[in-house]
Amino acid sequence: MGTSDKVLGGSMLLAASVVFTYYTFWAILLPFFDSSSEIHSYFPPREWAVRIPAFLLVAGLSAIGAFVGLTIVKENRKKAQKARLRSA
């Protein structure tokens, strides 16, 4: 079980490193290359370098907000149920 955790962690770290390197090159270093350069064919248009992280940020914050909201609602239902049981 411990070995599979290490493999999973290592593969996640490798994937994060590859994504970070690709994005950094795309967003920061690509403008320094001539627009006729062959390297531009490996990357999407630059406006997506802003759109994709913005979408991921909104989706992530929405998911966190929904989770917190559902947790609060469940806790309030539990408290209300306990209060009803005490008063009965």
N, C-alpha and C positions, 0 to 999 in steps of 0.2 A: 504494500500500500504506500509506503514511503517513497519508493522509487517512482511510482506513477505520478505522485505529487511533484517530485523534482522534475520529471520530464514535462509535465504540464506547465509548471512554473517557468522552466527554461524555454519552452516553445512560446509561451505568452510573452516573455521578455524579448525573445528574438523577433516575434511579430511586431511588438511595440517599437523596437529599434528600427526595423525596416520601414515601418510607416512613418516614424519620426524623421528618418533620413530622407525618404522620398519627399515628404511634405516640405521639409526645410529646403531641399534643393529646388523644389517647384516654386515655393512662395518667395524665397529670399535670393537664391543664386541665379535662377533662370533669367531674370531681367538683365543680367550682365552679359548674357550671350546674345549675339546678333540674331534678329528675328528670322533670318534665312537659314540659321543653323539647323542641322539635322536633329539636334537634341530636343528641339521644340516638339517634334512629332511624338515623343514619349510621354508627353504631359497634356492634360486637358487645358482648355482656356483658363487664363489666370483668374477670371472672376469667380470660378468655382473654388479657388483657394480660400475665398472668404465665405461663399455660400454654404459649402459643406460643413465647416466647423460651426457656423452660425446655426444651421439646422440641427446639428447634433447637440449643441448647447441648449437650444429651445426644447428639443425632444427630451433630453436628459433632465432638465429642470422641471418639465411638465410631469415626467414620470416620478421624480422625487416628490413633487407637490401632491400628486395623486396618492402616492403611498402614505405620506404624512396625513393627508386629509382622511383617507380610509382608516388609518390607525386611530385617529382622534375620534371618528364616528364610532368605531367598535368599542373603544374604551368608554365613551359616554353611554353606549347601550349597556355595557356591563355594569357601570355604576348605577344606572337607572334600574336595572333588573335587581341588583343587590338592595337598593333602597326600597323597592316594592316588596321584596322578600322580608326585609326587616320590619316594615310597617304592617305586614299581614299577620 
